[in-house]
Structures are given as C-alpha cells and as structure tokens.
C-alpha cells in the first residue's frame, strides 16, 4: 500500500511552513511568519486532498 504523493508533499509543506513561521517569529519578520502560516494551510489542504484520493481508492 503506497501513500498518495499529495499527502507526502502536503506534509512536507506543512512542516516547512512551521519552520518558516518559527523563523519569522524569532527574527521579528512578519512577512516570513505570514508566509509560513500560508504554507501550512496549503500543506494541510494538499494532505487532505491526498487523503481523500486514498479513501476513494479504498486505501
């Protein structure tokens, strides 16, 4: 059983978004912090899409 690539890519975006947000907080860079939060949202959405595809395939 393989995991959908959207789930993997989504998780990666979410994790990198968390790191970016933390870096923005640490440096006081609001733009980087906001971009990190946006990346997390994109990652969660992509992960959910991949999960839905897996469920539709019966995985």
C-alpha distance matrix in Angstrom:
0.0 3.8 6.8 9.6 12.4 14.9 13.6 14.0 17.3 18.4 18.1 19.9 22.6 23.1 23.6 25.9 27.7 28.4 29.8 31.9 33.2 34.2 35.9 37.8 38.9 40.1 42.0 43.3 41.8 41.1 39.7 37.0 36.3 35.9 33.7 31.4 31.3 30.6 27.7 26.2 26.6 25.0 22.0 21.6 22.0 19.4 16.9 17.8 17.5 13.9 13.2 15.2 13.4 10.0 12.2 13.9 10.9 10.3 7.2
3.8 0.0 3.8 6.4 8.8 11.6 10.6 10.6 13.7 15.3 15.1 16.6 19.3 20.1 20.7 22.7 24.6 25.6 26.9 28.7 30.3 31.4 32.9 34.7 36.1 37.2 39.0 40.3 38.6 38.1 36.4 33.7 33.2 32.9 30.5 28.3 28.4 27.6 24.5 23.3 23.8 22.0 19.0 19.0 19.4 16.5 14.3 15.8 15.2 11.5 11.6 14.0 11.9 9.1 12.2 13.8 11.2 11.6 8.4
6.8 3.8 0.0 3.8 6.3 8.4 6.9 7.3 10.6 11.7 11.6 13.5 15.9 16.6 17.4 19.5 21.2 22.2 23.7 25.5 26.8 28.1 29.7 31.4 32.7 34.0 35.8 36.9 35.2 34.5 32.9 30.3 29.7 29.3 27.0 24.8 24.7 23.9 21.0 19.6 20.1 18.4 15.3 15.3 15.8 13.0 10.6 12.3 12.1 8.3 8.5 11.4 10.0 7.5 10.8 12.8 11.2 11.8 8.5
9.6 6.4 3.8 0.0 3.8 5.4 5.4 6.8 9.0 10.0 11.2 12.9 14.6 15.7 17.2 18.9 20.2 21.8 23.4 24.7 26.1 27.8 29.3 30.5 32.1 33.7 35.2 36.1 34.1 33.2 31.3 28.9 28.5 27.7 25.2 23.5 23.3 22.0 19.2 18.3 18.3 16.1 13.6 13.8 13.5 10.4 8.8 10.5 9.3 5.6 7.3 9.6 7.5 6.5 10.2 11.4 10.3 12.0 9.6
12.4 8.8 6.3 3.8 0.0 3.8 5.3 5.1 6.1 8.3 9.8 10.6 12.2 14.1 15.4 16.5 18.0 20.0 21.2 22.2 24.0 25.8 26.9 28.2 30.1 31.5 32.7 33.8 31.6 30.9 28.8 26.3 26.4 25.6 22.8 21.3 21.6 20.1 17.0 16.8 17.2 14.5 12.0 13.3 13.1 9.5 8.9 11.5 10.2 7.0 9.8 12.1 10.2 10.1 13.7 14.7 13.7 15.7 13.4
14.9 11.6 8.4 5.4 3.8 0.0 3.8 5.4 5.1 5.7 8.4 9.7 10.3 11.9 14.1 15.1 15.9 18.1 19.8 20.4 21.8 24.0 25.3 26.2 28.0 29.8 31.0 31.7 29.4 28.4 26.3 24.1 23.9 22.8 20.2 18.8 18.8 17.0 14.2 13.9 13.8 11.1 9.0 10.1 9.4 5.7 5.8 8.4 7.0 4.7 8.0 10.1 9.0 9.9 13.0 13.9 14.0 16.0 14.1
13.6 10.6 6.9 5.4 5.3 3.8 0.0 3.8 5.6 5.1 6.1 8.6 9.9 10.4 12.3 14.2 15.1 16.5 18.5 19.8 20.8 22.6 24.3 25.5 26.9 28.6 30.2 31.0 29.1 28.1 26.4 24.1 23.4 22.6 20.4 18.4 18.1 17.1 14.3 13.0 13.3 11.5 8.5 8.7 9.2 6.4 4.1 7.0 7.4 4.7 6.3 9.5 9.4 9.2 11.9 13.9 14.0 15.2 12.7
14.0 10.6 7.3 6.8 5.1 5.4 3.8 0.0 3.8 5.4 5.2 6.2 8.7 9.9 10.7 12.3 14.1 15.6 16.8 18.3 19.9 21.4 22.7 24.3 25.9 27.2 28.7 29.9 28.1 27.5 25.9 23.1 22.8 22.5 20.0 17.8 18.2 17.5 14.2 13.3 14.5 12.6 9.3 10.5 11.8 8.8 7.1 10.6 11.0 8.3 9.9 13.2 12.7 12.1 15.2 17.1 16.7 17.8 14.9
17.3 13.7 10.6 9.0 6.1 5.1 5.6 3.8 0.0 3.8 5.5 5.0 6.2 8.6 9.9 10.5 12.0 14.3 15.4 16.1 18.0 20.0 20.9 22.1 24.1 25.6 26.7 27.7 25.6 25.0 23.0 20.4 20.4 19.9 17.1 15.3 16.1 14.9 11.4 11.4 12.6 10.1 7.2 9.7 10.5 7.4 7.3 11.0 10.9 9.2 11.7 14.4 13.9 14.2 17.3 18.7 18.6 20.3 17.8
18.4 15.3 11.7 10.0 8.3 5.7 5.1 5.4 3.8 0.0 3.8 5.4 5.1 6.1 8.7 9.9 10.4 12.4 14.4 15.1 16.2 18.4 19.8 20.7 22.4 24.2 25.5 26.2 24.2 23.1 21.4 19.1 18.5 17.7 15.3 13.5 13.4 12.3 9.3 8.5 9.2 7.2 3.9 5.9 7.1 4.8 4.4 8.1 8.8 8.1 10.1 12.7 13.2 13.8 16.2 17.9 18.5 19.9 17.6
18.1 15.1 11.6 11.2 9.8 8.4 6.1 5.2 5.5 3.8 0.0 3.8 5.5 5.0 6.2 8.6 9.7 10.7 12.5 14.1 15.2 16.7 18.5 19.9 21.1 22.7 24.4 25.4 23.8 23.1 21.8 19.1 18.2 18.1 16.1 13.4 13.5 13.5 10.4 8.7 10.5 9.6 5.9 6.9 9.6 8.1 6.2 9.7 11.5 10.3 11.1 14.4 15.2 14.9 17.2 19.5 19.9 20.7 17.9
19.9 16.6 13.5 12.9 10.6 9.7 8.6 6.2 5.0 5.4 3.8 0.0 3.8 5.4 5.2 6.1 8.4 9.9 10.7 12.1 14.1 15.5 16.5 18.2 20.0 21.1 22.5 23.8 22.1 21.9 20.4 17.3 17.1 17.4 14.8 12.3 13.5 13.3 9.7 9.2 11.7 10.4 7.1 9.6 11.9 10.1 9.3 12.9 14.1 12.8 14.4 17.5 17.8 17.7 20.3 22.4 22.5 23.6 20.7
22.6 19.3 15.9 14.6 12.2 10.3 9.9 8.7 6.2 5.1 5.5 3.8 0.0 3.8 5.5 5.2 5.9 8.6 9.9 10.2 11.9 14.1 15.0 16.0 18.0 19.7 20.7 21.6 19.5 18.9 17.1 14.4 14.3 14.0 11.4 9.2 10.3 9.7 6.0 6.2 8.7 7.2 4.7 8.0 10.0 8.8 9.2 12.5 13.5 13.3 15.1 17.7 18.3 18.9 21.3 23.0 23.6 25.0 22.5
23.1 20.1 16.6 15.7 14.1 11.9 10.4 9.9 8.6 6.1 5.0 5.4 3.8 0.0 3.8 5.6 5.0 6.3 8.8 9.8 10.4 12.4 14.3 15.2 16.5 18.4 20.0 20.6 19.0 18.1 17.0 14.4 13.2 13.2 11.4 8.5 8.6 9.1 6.2 4.1 7.1 7.3 4.5 6.2 9.4 9.3 8.8 11.6 13.6 13.7 14.6 17.3 18.6 19.0 20.9 23.0 24.0 24.8 22.4
23.6 20.7 17.4 17.2 15.4 14.1 12.3 10.7 9.9 8.7 6.2 5.2 5.5 3.8 0.0 3.8 5.3 5.1 6.4 8.7 9.9 10.7 12.5 14.3 15.4 16.6 18.5 19.8 18.6 18.4 17.7 14.5 13.4 14.4 12.7 9.3 10.4 11.7 8.7 7.1 10.7 11.0 8.2 9.8 13.1 12.7 11.6 14.7 16.8 16.2 17.0 20.1 21.2 21.1 23.1 25.5 26.1 26.7 23.9
25.9 22.7 19.5 18.9 16.5 15.1 14.2 12.3 10.5 9.9 8.6 6.1 5.2 5.6 3.8 0.0 3.8 5.4 5.0 6.1 8.5 9.8 10.4 12.2 14.2 15.2 16.4 17.8 16.2 16.4 15.2 11.8 11.6 12.8 10.5 7.5 9.8 10.8 7.5 7.7 11.3 11.1 9.1 11.7 14.4 13.8 13.7 16.9 18.4 18.0 19.4 22.3 23.1 23.3 25.6 27.7 28.2 29.2 26.5
27.7 24.6 21.2 20.2 18.0 15.9 15.1 14.1 12.0 10.4 9.7 8.4 5.9 5.0 5.3 3.8 0.0 3.8 5.4 5.0 6.0 8.5 9.7 10.4 12.2 14.1 15.2 15.9 14.1 13.6 12.5 9.5 8.7 9.3 7.4 4.1 6.0 7.3 4.8 4.9 8.5 9.0 8.1 10.3 12.8 13.1 13.5 16.1 17.8 18.2 19.5 21.9 23.2 23.8 25.7 27.7 28.7 29.8 27.3
28.4 25.6 22.2 21.8 20.0 18.1 16.5 15.6 14.3 12.4 10.7 9.9 8.6 6.3 5.1 5.4 3.8 0.0 3.8 5.4 5.1 6.1 8.6 9.8 10.5 12.2 14.2 15.0 14.1 13.8 13.7 10.7 8.9 10.4 9.8 6.0 7.0 9.7 8.1 6.5 10.2 11.7 10.3 11.5 14.7 15.4 14.9 17.3 19.7 19.9 20.5 23.2 24.8 25.0 26.7 29.0 30.1 30.7 28.1
29.8 26.9 23.7 23.4 21.2 19.8 18.5 16.8 15.4 14.4 12.5 10.7 9.9 8.8 6.4 5.0 5.4 3.8 0.0 3.8 5.4 5.1 6.1 8.6 9.8 10.4 12.2 13.9 13.1 13.7 13.7 10.1 9.2 11.7 10.6 7.2 9.6 12.0 10.1 9.7 13.4 14.3 12.9 14.7 17.7 17.9 17.6 20.3 22.4 22.3 23.2 26.1 27.3 27.4 29.3 31.7 32.4 33.1 30.3
31.9 28.7 25.5 24.7 22.2 20.4 19.8 18.3 16.1 15.1 14.1 12.1 10.2 9.8 8.7 6.1 5.0 5.4 3.8 0.0 3.8 5.4 5.1 6.1 8.6 9.8 10.5 11.8 10.2 10.7 10.1 6.4 6.3 8.7 7.4 4.7 8.0 10.0 8.6 9.4 12.7 13.5 13.0 15.2 17.7 18.0 18.4 21.1 22.8 23.1 24.4 26.9 28.1 28.7 30.6 32.6 33.5 34.6 32.0
33.2 30.3 26.8 26.1 24.0 21.8 20.8 19.9 18.0 16.2 15.2 14.1 11.9 10.4 9.9 8.5 6.0 5.1 5.4 3.8 0.0 3.8 5.4 5.0 6.2 8.6 10.0 10.2 9.1 8.8 9.2 6.4 4.0 6.7 7.1 4.3 6.1 9.1 9.0 9.0 11.9 13.6 13.5 14.9 17.5 18.6 18.9 21.0 23.1 23.8 24.7 27.0 28.7 29.3 30.9 33.0 34.2 35.1 32.7
34.2 31.4 28.1 27.8 25.8 24.0 22.6 21.4 20.0 18.4 16.7 15.5 14.1 12.4 10.7 9.8 8.5 6.1 5.1 5.4 3.8 0.0 3.8 5.4 5.0 6.1 8.6 9.7 9.9 10.6 11.8 8.9 6.9 10.2 10.8 8.0 9.6 12.9 12.4 11.8 15.0 16.9 16.1 17.3 20.3 21.2 21.1 23.3 25.6 26.0 26.7 29.3 30.9 31.2 32.7 35.1 36.2 36.8 34.1
35.9 32.9 29.7 29.3 26.9 25.3 24.3 22.7 20.9 19.8 18.5 16.5 15.0 14.3 12.5 10.4 9.7 8.6 6.1 5.1 5.4 3.8 0.0 3.8 5.4 5.0 6.1 8.2 8.0 9.9 10.7 7.4 7.1 10.7 10.7 8.7 11.4 14.0 13.4 13.8 17.0 18.3 17.8 19.6 22.3 22.8 23.0 25.5 27.5 27.8 28.9 31.5 32.8 33.2 35.1 37.3 38.2 39.0 36.3
37.8 34.7 31.4 30.5 28.2 26.2 25.5 24.3 22.1 20.7 19.9 18.2 16.0 15.2 14.3 12.2 10.4 9.8 8.6 6.1 5.0 5.4 3.8 0.0 3.8 5.5 5.3 5.7 4.6 6.1 7.3 4.8 4.2 7.9 8.8 7.9 10.1 12.6 12.9 13.7 16.3 17.8 18.0 19.7 22.0 23.0 23.7 25.8 27.7 28.5 29.6 31.8 33.3 34.1 35.8 37.8 39.0 40.0 37.5
38.9 36.1 32.7 32.1 30.1 28.0 26.9 25.9 24.1 22.4 21.1 20.0 18.0 16.5 15.4 14.2 12.2 10.5 9.8 8.6 6.2 5.0 5.4 3.8 0.0 3.8 5.5 5.1 6.4 7.2 9.8 8.2 6.0 9.5 11.4 10.0 11.1 14.3 15.0 14.9 17.4 19.5 19.6 20.7 23.3 24.7 24.9 26.8 29.0 29.9 30.6 32.9 34.7 35.3 36.6 38.9 40.2 40.9 38.4
40.1 37.2 34.0 33.7 31.5 29.8 28.6 27.2 25.6 24.2 22.7 21.1 19.7 18.4 16.6 15.2 14.1 12.2 10.4 9.8 8.6 6.1 5.0 5.5 3.8 0.0 3.8 5.7 7.8 10.0 12.3 10.3 9.1 12.9 14.1 12.5 14.3 17.4 17.5 17.5 20.4 22.2 21.9 23.2 26.0 27.0 27.1 29.2 31.5 32.0 32.7 35.3 36.9 37.2 38.8 41.2 42.3 42.8 40.2
42.0 39.0 35.8 35.2 32.7 31.0 30.2 28.7 26.7 25.5 24.4 22.5 20.7 20.0 18.5 16.4 15.2 14.2 12.2 10.5 10.0 8.6 6.1 5.3 5.5 3.8 0.0 3.8 5.4 8.6 10.6 9.1 9.2 12.7 13.8 13.1 15.3 17.8 18.1 18.8 21.5 23.0 23.1 24.8 27.3 28.1 28.6 30.9 32.8 33.5 34.5 36.9 38.4 39.0 40.7 42.8 43.9 44.8 42.2
43.3 40.3 36.9 36.1 33.8 31.7 31.0 29.9 27.7 26.2 25.4 23.8 21.6 20.6 19.8 17.8 15.9 15.0 13.9 11.8 10.2 9.7 8.2 5.7 5.1 5.7 3.8 0.0 3.8 6.0 9.0 8.8 8.2 11.2 13.1 13.0 14.5 17.0 18.0 18.8 20.9 22.7 23.3 24.7 26.9 28.2 29.0 30.8 32.8 33.8 34.8 36.9 38.6 39.4 40.9 42.9 44.3 45.2 42.9
41.8 38.6 35.2 34.1 31.6 29.4 29.1 28.1 25.6 24.2 23.8 22.1 19.5 19.0 18.6 16.2 14.1 14.1 13.1 10.2 9.1 9.9 8.0 4.6 6.4 7.8 5.4 3.8 0.0 3.8 5.5 5.5 6.3 8.8 10.1 10.9 12.7 14.5 15.6 17.0 18.9 20.3 21.3 23.0 24.9 26.0 27.1 29.1 30.7 31.8 33.1 35.1 36.5 37.6 39.3 41.0 42.4 43.6 41.3
41.1 38.1 34.5 33.2 30.9 28.4 28.1 27.5 25.0 23.1 23.1 21.9 18.9 18.1 18.4 16.4 13.6 13.8 13.7 10.7 8.8 10.6 9.9 6.1 7.2 10.0 8.6 6.0 3.8 0.0 3.8 5.5 5.0 6.1 8.5 9.8 10.6 12.3 14.1 15.4 16.7 18.4 19.8 21.2 22.8 24.4 25.6 27.2 28.8 30.3 31.5 33.2 34.8 36.2 37.6 39.2 40.8 42.0 40.0
39.7 36.4 32.9 31.3 28.8 26.3 26.4 25.9 23.0 21.4 21.8 20.4 17.1 17.0 17.7 15.2 12.5 13.7 13.7 10.1 9.2 11.8 10.7 7.3 9.8 12.3 10.6 9.0 5.5 3.8 0.0 3.8 5.4 5.2 6.1 8.6 10.0 10.5 12.2 14.3 15.5 16.4 18.2 20.1 21.2 22.4 24.2 25.8 27.0 28.5 30.1 31.6 33.0 34.6 36.2 37.5 39.1 40.6 38.7
37.0 33.7 30.3 28.9 26.3 24.1 24.1 23.1 20.4 19.1 19.1 17.3 14.4 14.4 14.5 11.8 9.5 10.7 10.1 6.4 6.4 8.9 7.4 4.8 8.2 10.3 9.1 8.8 5.5 5.5 3.8 0.0 3.8 5.4 5.0 6.1 8.7 9.8 10.4 12.3 14.4 15.2 16.2 18.3 19.9 20.8 22.2 24.3 25.6 26.6 28.2 30.1 31.4 32.6 34.4 36.0 37.3 38.6 36.5
36.3 33.2 29.7 28.5 26.4 23.9 23.4 22.8 20.4 18.5 18.2 17.1 14.3 13.2 13.4 11.6 8.7 8.9 9.2 6.3 4.0 6.9 7.1 4.2 6.0 9.1 9.2 8.2 6.3 5.0 5.4 3.8 0.0 3.8 5.5 5.1 6.4 8.8 10.0 10.8 12.8 14.5 15.4 16.8 18.8 20.1 21.1 22.9 24.6 25.9 27.0 28.9 30.6 31.6 33.1 34.9 36.4 37.5 35.4
35.9 32.9 29.3 27.7 25.6 22.8 22.6 22.5 19.9 17.7 18.1 17.4 14.0 13.2 14.4 12.8 9.3 10.4 11.7 8.7 6.7 10.2 10.7 7.9 9.5 12.9 12.7 11.2 8.8 6.1 5.2 5.4 3.8 0.0 3.8 5.3 5.1 6.2 8.6 9.9 10.8 12.5 14.2 15.5 16.8 18.5 19.9 21.3 22.8 24.5 25.7 27.2 28.9 30.4 31.7 33.2 35.0 36.2 34.4
33.7 30.5 27.0 25.2 22.8 20.2 20.4 20.0 17.1 15.3 16.1 14.8 11.4 11.4 12.7 10.5 7.4 9.8 10.6 7.4 7.1 10.8 10.7 8.8 11.4 14.1 13.8 13.1 10.1 8.5 6.1 5.0 5.5 3.8 0.0 3.8 5.4 5.0 6.1 8.6 9.9 10.5 12.1 14.2 15.3 16.3 18.1 19.9 21.0 22.4 24.1 25.7 26.9 28.5 30.2 31.5 33.0 34.5 32.6
31.4 28.3 24.8 23.5 21.3 18.8 18.4 17.8 15.3 13.5 13.4 12.3 9.2 8.5 9.3 7.5 4.1 6.0 7.2 4.7 4.3 8.0 8.7 7.9 10.0 12.5 13.1 13.0 10.9 9.8 8.6 6.1 5.1 5.3 3.8 0.0 3.8 5.4 5.1 6.3 8.8 9.9 10.4 12.3 14.3 15.3 16.3 18.3 19.9 20.9 22.3 24.3 25.7 26.8 28.5 30.2 31.5 32.7 30.6
31.3 28.4 24.7 23.3 21.6 18.8 18.1 18.2 16.1 13.4 13.5 13.5 10.3 8.6 10.4 9.8 6.0 7.0 9.6 8.0 6.1 9.6 11.4 10.1 11.1 14.3 15.3 14.5 12.7 10.6 10.0 8.7 6.4 5.1 5.4 3.8 0.0 3.8 5.4 5.1 6.4 8.8 9.8 10.7 12.5 14.4 15.3 16.6 18.5 20.1 21.0 22.7 24.6 25.8 27.0 28.8 30.5 31.5 29.6
30.6 27.6 23.9 22.0 20.1 17.0 17.1 17.5 14.9 12.3 13.5 13.3 9.7 9.1 11.7 10.8 7.3 9.7 12.0 10.0 9.1 12.9 14.0 12.6 14.3 17.4 17.8 17.0 14.5 12.3 10.5 9.8 8.8 6.2 5.0 5.4 3.8 0.0 3.8 5.3 5.1 6.3 8.6 9.9 10.7 12.4 14.2 15.4 16.6 18.5 19.9 21.2 22.8 24.5 25.8 27.1 28.9 30.3 28.7
27.7 24.5 21.0 19.2 17.0 14.2 14.3 14.2 11.4 9.3 10.4 9.7 6.0 6.2 8.7 7.5 4.8 8.1 10.1 8.6 9.0 12.4 13.4 12.9 15.0 17.5 18.1 18.0 15.6 14.1 12.2 10.4 10.0 8.6 6.1 5.1 5.4 3.8 0.0 3.8 5.4 5.1 6.0 8.6 9.8 10.4 12.0 14.1 15.2 16.4 18.1 19.8 21.0 22.4 24.2 25.6 27.0 28.5 26.5
26.2 23.3 19.6 18.3 16.8 13.9 13.0 13.3 11.4 8.5 8.7 9.2 6.2 4.1 7.1 7.7 4.9 6.5 9.7 9.4 9.0 11.8 13.8 13.7 14.9 17.5 18.8 18.8 17.0 15.4 14.3 12.3 10.8 9.9 8.6 6.3 5.1 5.3 3.8 0.0 3.8 5.4 5.0 6.1 8.5 9.8 10.3 12.2 14.1 15.2 16.2 18.2 19.9 20.9 22.3 24.2 25.7 26.7 24.7
26.6 23.8 20.1 18.3 17.2 13.8 13.3 14.5 12.6 9.2 10.5 11.7 8.7 7.1 10.7 11.3 8.5 10.2 13.4 12.7 11.9 15.0 17.0 16.3 17.4 20.4 21.5 20.9 18.9 16.7 15.5 14.4 12.8 10.8 9.9 8.8 6.4 5.1 5.4 3.8 0.0 3.8 5.4 5.2 6.2 8.6 9.8 10.6 12.3 14.3 15.2 16.5 18.4 20.0 21.0 22.5 24.5 25.6 24.1
25.0 22.0 18.4 16.1 14.5 11.1 11.5 12.6 10.1 7.2 9.6 10.4 7.2 7.3 11.0 11.1 9.0 11.7 14.3 13.5 13.6 16.9 18.3 17.8 19.5 22.2 23.0 22.7 20.3 18.4 16.4 15.2 14.5 12.5 10.5 9.9 8.8 6.3 5.1 5.4 3.8 0.0 3.8 5.5 5.1 6.1 8.5 9.9 10.5 12.3 14.1 15.3 16.6 18.4 20.0 21.1 22.8 24.4 22.9
22.0 19.0 15.3 13.6 12.0 9.0 8.5 9.3 7.2 3.9 5.9 7.1 4.7 4.5 8.2 9.1 8.1 10.3 12.9 13.0 13.5 16.1 17.8 18.0 19.6 21.9 23.1 23.3 21.3 19.8 18.2 16.2 15.4 14.2 12.1 10.4 9.8 8.6 6.0 5.0 5.4 3.8 0.0 3.8 5.4 5.1 6.0 8.5 9.8 10.5 12.1 14.1 15.3 16.4 18.3 19.9 21.1 22.5 20.5
21.6 19.0 15.3 13.8 13.3 10.1 8.7 10.5 9.7 5.9 6.9 9.6 8.0 6.2 9.8 11.7 10.3 11.5 14.7 15.2 14.9 17.3 19.6 19.7 20.7 23.2 24.8 24.7 23.0 21.2 20.1 18.3 16.8 15.5 14.2 12.3 10.7 9.9 8.6 6.1 5.2 5.5 3.8 0.0 3.8 5.5 5.0 6.1 8.6 9.9 10.4 12.2 14.2 15.2 16.3 18.3 19.9 20.8 19.1
22.0 19.4 15.8 13.5 13.1 9.4 9.2 11.8 10.5 7.1 9.6 11.9 10.0 9.4 13.1 14.4 12.8 14.7 17.7 17.7 17.5 20.3 22.3 22.0 23.3 26.0 27.3 26.9 24.9 22.8 21.2 19.9 18.8 16.8 15.3 14.3 12.5 10.7 9.8 8.5 6.2 5.1 5.4 3.8 0.0 3.8 5.4 5.1 6.2 8.7 9.8 10.5 12.4 14.3 15.3 16.5 18.5 19.9 18.7
19.4 16.5 13.0 10.4 9.5 5.7 6.4 8.8 7.4 4.8 8.1 10.1 8.8 9.3 12.7 13.8 13.1 15.4 17.9 18.0 18.6 21.2 22.8 23.0 24.7 27.0 28.1 28.2 26.0 24.4 22.4 20.8 20.1 18.5 16.3 15.3 14.4 12.4 10.4 9.8 8.6 6.1 5.1 5.5 3.8 0.0 3.8 5.4 5.0 6.2 8.6 9.8 10.6 12.4 14.3 15.3 16.7 18.5 17.0
16.9 14.3 10.6 8.8 8.9 5.8 4.1 7.1 7.3 4.4 6.2 9.3 9.2 8.8 11.6 13.7 13.5 14.9 17.6 18.4 18.9 21.1 23.0 23.7 24.9 27.1 28.6 29.0 27.1 25.6 24.2 22.2 21.1 19.9 18.1 16.3 15.3 14.2 12.0 10.3 9.8 8.5 6.0 5.0 5.4 3.8 0.0 3.8 5.4 5.1 6.1 8.6 9.9 10.5 12.3 14.2 15.4 16.5 14.6
17.8 15.8 12.3 10.5 11.5 8.4 7.0 10.6 11.0 8.1 9.7 12.9 12.5 11.6 14.7 16.9 16.1 17.3 20.3 21.1 21.0 23.3 25.5 25.8 26.8 29.2 30.9 30.8 29.1 27.2 25.8 24.3 22.9 21.3 19.9 18.3 16.6 15.4 14.1 12.2 10.6 9.9 8.5 6.1 5.1 5.4 3.8 0.0 3.8 5.4 5.0 6.1 8.6 9.8 10.4 12.2 14.2 15.1 13.9
17.5 15.2 12.1 9.3 10.2 7.0 7.4 11.0 10.9 8.8 11.5 14.1 13.5 13.6 16.8 18.4 17.8 19.7 22.4 22.8 23.1 25.6 27.5 27.7 29.0 31.5 32.8 32.8 30.7 28.8 27.0 25.6 24.6 22.8 21.0 19.9 18.5 16.6 15.2 14.1 12.3 10.5 9.8 8.6 6.2 5.0 5.4 3.8 0.0 3.8 5.4 5.1 6.3 8.7 9.9 10.6 12.5 14.3 13.6
13.9 11.5 8.3 5.6 7.0 4.7 4.7 8.3 9.2 8.1 10.3 12.8 13.3 13.7 16.2 18.0 18.2 19.9 22.3 23.1 23.8 26.0 27.8 28.5 29.9 32.0 33.5 33.8 31.8 30.3 28.5 26.6 25.9 24.5 22.4 20.9 20.1 18.5 16.4 15.2 14.3 12.3 10.5 9.9 8.7 6.2 5.1 5.4 3.8 0.0 3.8 5.4 5.0 6.2 8.7 9.8 10.6 12.4 11.0
13.2 11.6 8.5 7.3 9.8 8.0 6.3 9.9 11.7 10.1 11.1 14.4 15.1 14.6 17.0 19.4 19.5 20.5 23.2 24.4 24.7 26.7 28.9 29.6 30.6 32.7 34.5 34.8 33.1 31.5 30.1 28.2 27.0 25.7 24.1 22.3 21.0 19.9 18.1 16.2 15.2 14.1 12.1 10.4 9.8 8.6 6.1 5.0 5.4 3.8 0.0 3.8 5.4 5.0 6.2 8.6 9.9 10.5 9.0
15.2 14.0 11.4 9.6 12.1 10.1 9.5 13.2 14.4 12.7 14.4 17.5 17.7 17.3 20.1 22.3 21.9 23.2 26.1 26.9 27.0 29.3 31.5 31.8 32.9 35.3 36.9 36.9 35.1 33.2 31.6 30.1 28.9 27.2 25.7 24.3 22.7 21.2 19.8 18.2 16.5 15.3 14.1 12.2 10.5 9.8 8.6 6.1 5.1 5.4 3.8 0.0 3.8 5.4 5.1 6.1 8.6 9.7 9.7
13.4 11.9 10.0 7.5 10.2 9.0 9.4 12.7 13.9 13.2 15.2 17.8 18.3 18.6 21.2 23.1 23.2 24.8 27.3 28.1 28.7 30.9 32.8 33.3 34.7 36.9 38.4 38.6 36.5 34.8 33.0 31.4 30.6 28.9 26.9 25.7 24.6 22.8 21.0 19.9 18.4 16.6 15.3 14.2 12.4 10.6 9.9 8.6 6.3 5.0 5.4 3.8 0.0 3.8 5.4 5.1 6.3 8.7 8.7
10.0 9.1 7.5 6.5 10.1 9.9 9.2 12.1 14.2 13.8 14.9 17.7 18.9 19.0 21.1 23.3 23.8 25.0 27.4 28.7 29.3 31.2 33.2 34.1 35.3 37.2 39.0 39.4 37.6 36.2 34.6 32.6 31.6 30.4 28.5 26.8 25.8 24.5 22.4 20.9 20.0 18.4 16.4 15.2 14.3 12.4 10.5 9.8 8.7 6.2 5.0 5.4 3.8 0.0 3.8 5.4 5.1 6.2 5.1
12.2 12.2 10.8 10.2 13.7 13.0 11.9 15.2 17.3 16.2 17.2 20.3 21.3 20.9 23.1 25.6 25.7 26.7 29.3 30.6 30.9 32.7 35.1 35.8 36.6 38.8 40.7 40.9 39.3 37.6 36.2 34.4 33.1 31.7 30.2 28.5 27.0 25.8 24.2 22.3 21.0 20.0 18.3 16.3 15.3 14.3 12.3 10.4 9.9 8.7 6.2 5.1 5.4 3.8 0.0 3.8 5.3 4.9 5.4
13.9 13.8 12.8 11.4 14.7 13.9 13.9 17.1 18.7 17.9 19.5 22.4 23.0 23.0 25.5 27.7 27.7 29.0 31.7 32.6 33.0 35.1 37.3 37.8 38.9 41.2 42.8 42.9 41.0 39.2 37.5 36.0 34.9 33.2 31.5 30.2 28.8 27.1 25.6 24.2 22.5 21.1 19.9 18.3 16.5 15.3 14.2 12.2 10.6 9.8 8.6 6.1 5.1 5.4 3.8 0.0 3.8 5.4 7.6
10.9 11.2 11.2 10.3 13.7 14.0 14.0 16.7 18.6 18.5 19.9 22.5 23.6 24.0 26.1 28.2 28.7 30.1 32.4 33.5 34.2 36.2 38.2 39.0 40.2 42.3 43.9 44.3 42.4 40.8 39.1 37.3 36.4 35.0 33.0 31.5 30.5 28.9 27.0 25.7 24.5 22.8 21.1 19.9 18.5 16.7 15.4 14.2 12.5 10.6 9.9 8.6 6.3 5.1 5.3 3.8 0.0 3.8 5.7
10.3 11.6 11.8 12.0 15.7 16.0 15.2 17.8 20.3 19.9 20.7 23.6 25.0 24.8 26.7 29.2 29.8 30.7 33.1 34.6 35.1 36.8 39.0 40.0 40.9 42.8 44.8 45.2 43.6 42.0 40.6 38.6 37.5 36.2 34.5 32.7 31.5 30.3 28.5 26.7 25.6 24.4 22.5 20.8 19.9 18.5 16.5 15.1 14.3 12.4 10.5 9.7 8.7 6.2 4.9 5.4 3.8 0.0 3.8
7.2 8.4 8.5 9.6 13.4 14.1 12.7 14.9 17.8 17.6 17.9 20.7 22.5 22.4 23.9 26.5 27.3 28.1 30.3 32.0 32.7 34.1 36.3 37.5 38.4 40.2 42.2 42.9 41.3 40.0 38.7 36.5 35.4 34.4 32.6 30.6 29.6 28.7 26.5 24.7 24.1 22.9 20.5 19.1 18.7 17.0 14.6 13.9 13.6 11.0 9.0 9.7 8.7 5.1 5.4 7.6 5.7 3.8 0.0
